[in-house]
């Protein structure tokens, strides 16, 4: 592929990310690529069309992300439904999701300009919020996790968890994280959950600061329906990848299942998950 149309998503709050975007756009254009930017990212370059986030994905061959995991999650939210692959350039601190480290960007740009990437599909979560009558009030999705959290910081929430139609447990906690294997190295890991290979099809249920004897992660088959409902007078919301928060109505509940559409990550070489874990956690 030559002359690919690339969308560039930037962590606009970082000066070095904006500078890197301007430099990368010039190099990519010199290699024959057409560049599209996202409105609100805070950078400009000659010959770069700027689109609203809702129209960003139209006609793109590839989205190139300059930032960290959070910026890549935002980009994925814009392009997943258009089936556009995402390639991340790590300008953050840890960066599990980006494919390219900043120091390797220059040599990767010609291949990106031609859209020469392999595709790795990552499982997502589908989320439906229902009211006390069972009517859907909101639907969305997540790549890393859907976190059912307390609305009031001074109070716990009691959450009734049902798995595969069986009432599993009432968990009093700060939150319950429902994560994908991709998200197992993110918030769920910080809460004490296990690391899962992204090749495994599974959903993790991890309590956060549980106030009961049960504080372990449960690994769930994605085909098993999962329902989390605030009990009694508990009030909660559900946070999706830290980018979107949905209120759960009083008496309502949250349904989580495997997403119908994966996120497509672009790879320039064969991905070694365990080497990535080893490097990011400085394992010896």
Secondary structure, 3 states (H helix, E strand, C coil): CCCCEEEEEECCCCHHHHHHHHHHHHHHHHCCCEEEEECCCCCCCCCCEEECHHHCCCCCCEEEEEECHHHHHHHHHHHHHHCCEEEEEECCCCCCCCCEEHHHHHHHHHHHHCCCCEEEEECCEEEEEECCCCCEEEEEEECCEEEEEECCCCCCEEEEEEECCEEEEEEEECEEEEEECHHHHCHHHHCCCCCCCCCCCCEEEEEECCCCCCCCCEEECCCCCEEEEECCCCCEEEEECCCEEEECCCCCEEEEEECCCCEEEEECCCCCHHHHHHHHCCCC
